[in-house]
Amino acid sequence: MKYWEQLRSPETRDPRGYIIPADQPDFLTATKFVNALMKAGVVVDRATADFQVAGKRYVAGSYVVKAAQAFRPHLRDMLEPQDHPNDFQYPGGPPKPPYDITGYTLAFQMGVEFDRVLDGFEGPFQKIDGLLKPPAGKVTPGTAGYLLSHRLNDAFTGTTRLLKAGEEVYWLKKEFTADGKTWPAGTIYIPSKPSTAAAVRTLAAELGLSFAGTSVKPQGEAFKLRPVRVGLWDRYGGSQDSGHIRWMFEQAFPTPYELVYAPTLDAGGLNQKYDVLIFPEGGIPGEGGRGGRGGGGGGGGGRGAGAAPAAGAAPQAAGRGGGGGRGGGRGNIPDEYRGQVGNVTLATTGPQLRSFVEGGGTIVAIGGSSGIGSYLGLPLTNALTETVDGATRRLPNTKFYVPGSVLEATVDTTLPIAYGLPPKVDMFYINSPAFRLQKDTGPTHTQPVAWFASAEPLRSGWAWGQQYLNGAVAAAESDVGKGKVYLFGPEITFRGQPHGTFKFLFNAIYLSGAQSVNLQ
């Protein structure tokens, strides 16, 4: 009977199909996910009417993916967790590094809601031919203005276009009730003026955003947004991590930005040029001049590839080299590129970054670049350490090793940096930094934004020693002088794939230029 129960257990059965509901909070991102499936050859249907499966009702427009098709293995890869074995060189020895990463379930990374259907089912389904355009959004009239959900990633693109067109855009700090509906904190409000109705209708048609007109003007505290001067770190020869954010800014969510290289940072005067500086993995060197990931258990290959350290060795925070990598001598570099040559260093660049944030600027540091927190004296310590003979050292990879996996974190959704995010979010973690928050006795106000609330946060991949992450801070924010520092240990923009954590970045961008106001 035990084996029969295991055979019939929903957790171990393969689904006959998947349903992606059309009434989920960010159906536009779900549509992008479906396009990714179809680009790889997966057949997807769309419901032409409301239907019911396994006792649950679904609305028309929901996507249906049957498992009985040629590309079933790829479909499972995109919707089911990867279960990587505990693979070591010998009992008690170091792990065998994977070729690349071990967990990448795209539906998890993109924050797509879906249901696994274990038994065969039918319904009013029609095959989708060709890639999907965003479903047209709806606009209802309102005399006071329009409300837009913060749950939509594409709302950031809409905000950028509205500000460029001269419209006013606000984020409400408190929940707001109008016309019988309650909107949460973070809701986007666009006051009405003669040009506004046409502007939002255009966005509804082109981006699929839905705007709810309101006859009641919101009252109370809000953030008034303005166009932001964005600086994105890069280095001569390029950075993959910076390049993926460039793709986001140029194609996925068009955002004006400027590349910033070490010589510009070292020259100072940054507040006159930028509101926010973004440092992806490899942008800022870690402790002792090293860069890259160093949360503990890091394989010698940085991203999980390459040879692992010897058994018992303290993992290095090397990644691919921090703060610049290439760029020592100028050699035969053409004149137009010489301003890109050089490395970010804490000795030279660090004081300029401190001056920038104390003067009101915002720093967003991702992955190994989050080591800037230590330089700035923030009350955060490495969560992935142990004490041996009275000395603190990083956990060896025989005890902690997460070479690219998807982990679940809890989010404080009351914070503006987390507006629009759900209470639980899947984050891409690749031997990334994780922190313990110490008592804040200095002038900074440091608080956790996201943390690992379980001894088993693994959702997909391989996480040896994952219990060490229990209670560790994954993301934090700090007040430094007049400015803000946002630290993200996990890779919130990894390869341009984790749409589920993009809001962290775009919220930070718009908050860097926002002004607190009181709507009357």
C-alpha positions in Angstrom: 0.0 0.0 0.0 2.9 2.4 0.8 4.4 2.0 -2.7 0.9 2.4 -4.3 0.4 5.6 -2.3 3.8 6.9 -3.4 2.9 6.0 -7.0 -0.3 8.0 -6.8 1.0 10.9 -4.8 0.4 14.2 -6.7 4.0 15.3 -5.8 5.5 12.5 -7.7 3.1 12.2 -10.7 3.8 13.8 -14.0 1.1 16.3 -15.0 -1.0 15.8 -18.2 -0.8 19.5 -18.7 -0.5 23.0 -17.3 -3.0 25.8 -17.0 -1.8 29.4 -16.8 -4.7 31.5 -15.5 -5.5 34.8 -17.3 -6.6 36.4 -14.1 -3.2 36.3 -12.4 -1.7 39.6 -11.2 0.8 40.0 -14.0 -0.6 38.2 -17.0 1.5 40.3 -19.3 4.7 38.5 -17.9 2.9 35.2 -18.2 2.3 36.0 -21.9 6.1 36.6 -22.3 6.7 33.2 -20.7 4.3 31.5 -23.2 6.1 33.2 -26.0 9.4 31.8 -24.7 7.8 28.3 -24.8 6.5 28.7 -28.3 9.9 30.0 -29.6 11.3 26.6 -28.5 8.6 24.7 -30.3 6.1 24.0 -27.5 2.5 24.0 -28.6 0.2 26.2 -26.5 -3.5 26.6 -26.6 -5.7 29.4 -25.4 -9.2 29.1 -23.8 -11.9 30.7 -25.9 -14.4 30.6 -23.1 -14.5 30.1 -19.3 -14.0 26.5 -18.3 -13.5 24.2 -15.4 -10.8 21.5 -14.7 -10.4 19.5 -11.5 -13.1 21.5 -9.7 -11.4 24.9 -10.4 -12.8 27.5 -12.8 -10.6 29.4 -15.2 -11.4 32.4 -17.3 -11.4 32.8 -21.0 -7.9 33.7 -22.3 -6.1 31.4 -20.0 -3.2 29.5 -21.6 -3.3 25.7 -21.7 -0.2 23.5 -22.4 -0.8 19.8 -22.9 2.1 17.5 -21.9 1.5 15.1 -24.7 3.6 16.7 -27.4 7.0 16.4 -29.0 8.7 19.1 -26.8 7.5 17.7 -23.5 11.0 17.4 -22.0 11.6 21.1 -22.6 8.2 21.9 -21.3 8.9 20.1 -18.0 12.3 21.9 -17.8 10.5 25.3 -17.9 7.7 24.4 -15.4 9.0 21.7 -13.1 11.9 22.0 -10.6 15.3 20.6 -11.5 16.5 18.0 -8.9 20.2 17.9 -9.1 21.9 15.0 -7.2 24.4 15.5 -4.4 27.4 14.9 -6.5 30.8 14.8 -4.8 34.3 13.7 -5.8 34.3 11.2 -3.0 32.5 10.8 0.4 33.2 13.8 2.4 35.0 15.5 -0.5 34.4 18.6 -2.5 31.4 18.8 -4.9 31.7 18.2 -8.6 30.8 21.5 -10.2 28.2 21.4 -12.9 28.9 22.6 -16.4 26.7 25.6 -15.9 23.8 26.0 -13.4 21.6 23.4 -11.7 18.2 25.0 -11.3 16.6 27.4 -13.7 12.8 26.7 -13.8 11.8 29.6 -15.9 8.2 29.8 -14.7 9.6 30.2 -11.1 12.1 32.8 -12.1 9.4 34.8 -14.0 6.9 34.6 -11.2 4.3 32.9 -13.4 1.3 31.4 -11.7 0.2 28.0 -13.1 -1.6 24.8 -12.1 -0.4 21.3 -12.7 -3.2 19.1 -14.0 -2.6 15.4 -13.2 -5.4 13.8 -15.2 -6.5 14.2 -18.8 -8.7 17.2 -19.5 -10.5 18.9 -22.4 -12.1 22.3 -22.9 -12.8 25.1 -25.3 -9.2 25.4 -26.3 -7.7 26.7 -29.6 -4.1 26.4 -30.7 -2.1 29.6 -30.8 -0.4 30.3 -34.1 2.5 32.7 -34.0 3.9 34.7 -31.1 1.5 36.6 -28.9 1.2 40.3 -28.6 0.2 41.7 -25.2 -3.5 41.3 -24.6 -5.1 44.7 -25.0 -5.6 46.6 -21.7 -8.8 48.2 -20.6 -9.3 51.9 -19.7 -12.3 53.0 -17.7 -13.1 56.7 -17.5 -12.4 58.8 -14.4 -12.6 62.5 -13.7 -9.8 62.6 -11.1 -7.3 60.4 -12.8 -6.3 56.8 -13.4 -5.0 54.0 -11.2 -2.5 51.3 -12.4 -1.4 48.2 -10.6 2.2 48.0 -9.4 2.1 44.2 -9.9 2.8 44.7 -13.6 6.4 44.8 -14.7 5.3 46.6 -17.8 4.0 49.4 -15.6 7.6 50.6 -15.4 7.7 51.0 -19.2 4.4 52.8 -19.0 5.7 55.1 -16.3 8.8 55.9 -18.4 6.7 56.9 -21.3 4.2 58.9 -19.3 6.9 60.9 -17.6 8.6 61.5 -21.0 5.2 62.8 -22.3 5.0 65.3 -19.4 2.3 63.4 -17.4 2.4 63.4 -13.6 2.9 60.0 -12.0 2.6 59.1 -8.3 3.0 56.0 -6.1 0.5 56.0 -3.2 2.1 55.2 0.1 -1.1 54.0 1.7 -3.9 51.8 0.5 -6.7 53.7 -1.2 -10.4 52.9 -1.7 -12.3 54.4 -4.6 -15.4 53.3 -6.4 -15.9 50.3 -4.3 -12.4 48.9 -4.7 -9.4 49.0 -2.4 -6.0 49.5 -4.0 -2.8 48.6 -2.0 0.1 50.8 -1.1 2.3 51.3 -4.2 -0.6 51.8 -6.6 0.3 54.1 -9.4 -1.8 57.2 -9.8 -1.9 59.4 -12.9 -3.9 62.7 -12.4 -6.1 63.7 -15.2 -5.3 66.6 -17.5 -6.3 67.2 -21.1 -3.6 64.9 -22.6 -3.9 62.1 -20.1 -6.8 60.1 -21.5 -5.1 59.7 -24.9 -1.8 58.8 -23.3 -3.2 55.9 -21.2 -5.3 54.6 -24.1 -2.2 54.4 -26.2 -0.4 52.5 -23.4 -3.3 50.1 -23.0 -3.3 49.3 -26.7 0.5 49.0 -27.1 1.6 47.5 -23.8 -1.6 45.8 -22.6 -1.8 47.9 -19.4 -5.2 48.4 -17.8 -6.0 51.8 -16.2 -8.9 52.2 -13.8 -10.4 55.6 -13.9 -11.3 57.1 -10.6 -13.6 59.9 -9.6 -12.0 60.2 -6.2 -8.6 61.9 -6.0 -6.3 60.1 -3.6 -5.4 61.9 -0.4 -2.3 61.6 1.8 1.4 60.6 1.4 2.7 59.6 -2.0 5.9 59.5 -4.0 6.0 61.9 -7.0 8.1 60.4 -9.7 10.3 62.2 -12.2 12.7 61.1 -15.0 15.8 59.5 -13.4 19.4 59.8 -14.4 20.6 56.2 -14.4 24.2 55.1 -14.5 25.1 51.5 -15.2 28.6 50.2 -14.4 30.5 48.6 -17.2 34.1 47.9 -18.1 36.3 48.0 -21.1 35.6 44.8 -23.1 32.2 44.4 -21.6 30.5 42.6 -18.7 28.0 39.9 -19.2 26.0 40.9 -16.1 26.0 44.6 -17.1 25.1 43.5 -20.7 22.0 41.7 -19.5 20.8 44.8 -17.7 21.5 46.8 -20.9 19.3 44.4 -22.8 16.6 45.0 -20.2 16.9 48.8 -20.5 17.1 48.8 -24.3 14.7 46.1 -25.4 12.6 44.5 -22.6 11.7 47.6 -20.5 13.0 50.7 -22.4 14.8 52.9 -19.8 17.1 55.8 -20.5 20.6 55.1 -19.0 24.2 55.8 -19.4 27.2 53.4 -19.1 29.6 54.4 -16.4 33.3 53.3 -16.3 35.8 53.4 -13.5 37.6 56.6 -14.7 34.3 58.5 -14.5 33.5 57.2 -11.1 37.0 58.0 -9.8 36.7 61.6 -11.1 33.9 62.3 -8.7 31.1 64.9 -9.0 28.7 62.0 -9.4 25.6 63.7 -7.9 25.7 66.2 -10.7 25.4 63.4 -13.3 23.4 60.6 -11.8 20.5 59.8 -9.4 21.3 56.1 -9.2 24.3 54.0 -9.9 23.8 50.3 -10.6 26.6 47.8 -10.0 25.8 44.2 -11.1 28.0 41.2 -10.2 31.7 42.0 -10.8 31.2 45.8 -10.5 32.7 46.4 -7.1 35.6 44.5 -5.6 35.0 42.5 -2.4 37.1 42.3 0.7 40.8 42.3 0.1 40.4 43.6 -3.5 38.6 40.4 -4.6 35.3 40.7 -6.5 32.5 38.4 -7.4 30.5 36.1 -5.3 31.8 35.3 -1.8 28.9 34.3 0.4 30.5 31.0 1.2 30.9 27.7 -0.6 31.7 29.4 -3.9 33.2 27.1 -6.5 36.4 28.3 -8.1 34.5 28.9 -11.3 32.5 31.9 -10.0 29.2 31.0 -11.6 29.4 27.3 -10.6 31.5 26.2 -13.6 35.1 25.1 -13.4 37.1 23.3 -10.8 35.9 23.4 -7.2 38.3 24.3 -4.4 40.0 21.5 -2.6 38.2 19.8 0.3 37.9 22.0 3.3 39.3 25.1 1.6 37.7 28.4 2.3 36.0 29.5 -0.9 37.3 32.6 -2.6 35.1 35.5 -3.5 36.6 35.7 -6.9 33.9 35.3 -9.4 35.4 36.7 -12.6 37.4 39.4 -10.9 35.8 42.3 -9.3 35.5 45.9 -10.3 36.9 45.8 -13.7 38.6 42.5 -14.7 40.4 43.5 -17.8 41.8 46.9 -18.3 45.2 47.2 -16.8 47.4 48.7 -19.6 46.1 50.9 -22.4 48.3 49.3 -25.0 46.8 49.8 -28.5 43.4 50.8 -27.3 41.8 53.4 -29.6 41.5 56.9 -28.1 37.7 56.7 -28.0 37.8 53.7 -25.7 40.5 54.8 -23.3 38.0 56.5 -21.0 36.7 53.0 -20.3 39.9 51.5 -19.1 40.5 51.0 -15.4 39.2 49.1 -12.4 36.9 50.1 -9.6 38.8 50.0 -6.4 37.7 50.7 -2.9 40.8 52.9 -2.3 40.1 55.2 -5.2 36.5 54.7 -6.2 35.2 54.0 -2.7 35.4 57.6 -1.4 33.6 58.9 -4.5 30.8 56.3 -4.0 30.5 57.3 -0.4 30.3 61.0 -1.3 27.7 60.2 -4.0 25.3 58.3 -1.6 25.8 60.7 1.3 25.0 63.5 -1.0 21.6 62.0 -1.9 22.4 59.4 -4.5 21.3 55.8 -4.7 23.5 52.8 -5.1 22.1 49.4 -6.3 24.6 46.6 -5.7 23.9 43.1 -6.9 25.7 39.8 -6.2 29.3 40.3 -5.2 29.1 44.0 -5.7 27.0 44.1 -2.5 30.4 44.0 -0.7 30.1 47.8 -0.9 28.0 47.5 2.3 31.0 46.5 4.3 33.0 49.4 3.0 30.2 51.8 4.0 30.1 50.3 7.5 26.6 48.9 7.2 25.6 46.6 10.1 25.6 43.4 8.0 27.9 40.4 8.3 28.5 37.3 6.1 25.9 34.8 7.1 27.9 31.9 5.6 30.7 31.5 8.0 31.8 29.2 10.8 34.2 29.5 13.8 37.1 27.2 13.9 39.7 27.4 16.7 38.3 30.8 17.6 38.7 32.2 14.1 35.8 33.0 11.7 36.1 31.7 8.2 33.8 31.2 5.2 32.0 27.9 5.1 34.0 25.4 2.9 32.2 24.0 -0.1 32.0 20.6 1.6 29.4 22.3 3.9 27.8 24.9 1.6 27.5 24.9 -2.1 24.7 26.3 -4.3 26.0 26.5 -7.9 23.1 28.3 -9.5 19.6 27.4 -8.2 16.2 29.0 -7.5 15.5 29.6 -3.8 12.4 31.0 -2.1 12.6 34.2 -0.1 10.2 36.1 2.1 9.6 39.8 1.2 8.6 42.7 3.3 6.0 44.1 0.9 5.4 47.1 3.1 8.6 48.7 2.0 8.6 50.9 -1.2 11.5 49.0 -2.7 9.2 45.9 -2.6 6.0 47.5 -4.0 4.3 45.2 -6.4 6.0 42.0 -5.2 4.3 39.1 -3.6 5.1 38.0 0.0 7.1 35.0 -1.3 9.4 35.3 -4.3 11.7 32.9 -6.1 15.3 34.3 -6.4 18.2 33.1 -8.5 21.1 32.2 -6.2 24.6 31.2 -7.3 26.9 31.0 -4.3 25.7 34.5 -3.7 26.3 36.7 -0.6 23.8 36.4 2.3 23.8 38.5 5.4 23.1 38.7 9.1 21.8 41.9 10.3 23.6 43.2 13.4 22.4 45.8 15.8 22.4 49.1 14.0 24.4 51.5 16.3 25.5 53.9 13.6 23.7 56.6 11.7 22.3 54.2 9.1 18.9 52.7 9.2 19.4 49.2 7.8 16.6 46.8 7.4 16.0 43.5 5.6 14.0 43.6 2.4 14.0 39.9 1.7 15.3 36.9 3.6 15.3 33.1 3.6 12.7 32.1 6.1 13.3 28.3 6.0 16.0 25.7 6.4 14.9 24.4 3.0 14.5 27.3 0.7 15.5 25.3 -2.4 12.9 25.4 -5.2 14.9 24.1 -8.1 18.5 22.9 -8.5 21.1 21.9 -5.9 21.6 23.6 -2.5 24.0 21.6 -0.4 24.0 22.9 3.2 21.0 25.1 2.5 20.1 25.1 6.2 22.9 27.7 6.7 20.7 30.2 4.9 17.8 29.9 7.4 17.1 33.4 8.6 19.8 35.0 6.4 19.1 38.3 4.7 19.0 38.1 0.9 18.3 41.8 0.3 18.7 44.9 2.5 18.3 48.7 2.3 20.2 51.3 4.2 20.1 55.1 4.6 23.5 56.5 4.2 23.6 60.3 4.6 20.9 61.7 2.4 21.0 58.7 0.1 20.1 55.0 -0.1 21.9 51.8 -0.6 20.2 48.7 -1.8 22.1 45.4 -1.5 20.9 42.2 -3.3 22.9 39.1 -2.7 21.0 36.9 -5.2 21.1 37.7 -8.9 17.9 39.6 -9.4 18.7 40.2 -13.1 20.5 37.0 -14.0 20.8 36.6 -17.8 17.7 38.8 -18.1 15.5 35.9 -17.1 14.1 36.4 -13.5 11.2 38.7 -14.3 9.9 37.9 -10.9 12.6 40.0 -9.2 13.0 42.8 -11.8 10.7 45.0 -9.6 13.5 45.3 -7.1 15.7 47.0 -9.6 13.0 49.2 -11.2 11.6 50.3 -7.9 15.1 51.3 -6.7 15.5 53.3 -9.9 12.3 55.3 -9.6 12.7 55.8 -5.9 16.1 57.4 -6.4 14.4 60.3 -8.1 11.1 60.4 -6.2 9.9 63.2 -4.0 7.7 62.6 -0.9 4.6 64.7 -1.2 1.2 65.0 0.4 -1.7 64.8 -2.0 -4.6 67.1 -1.1 
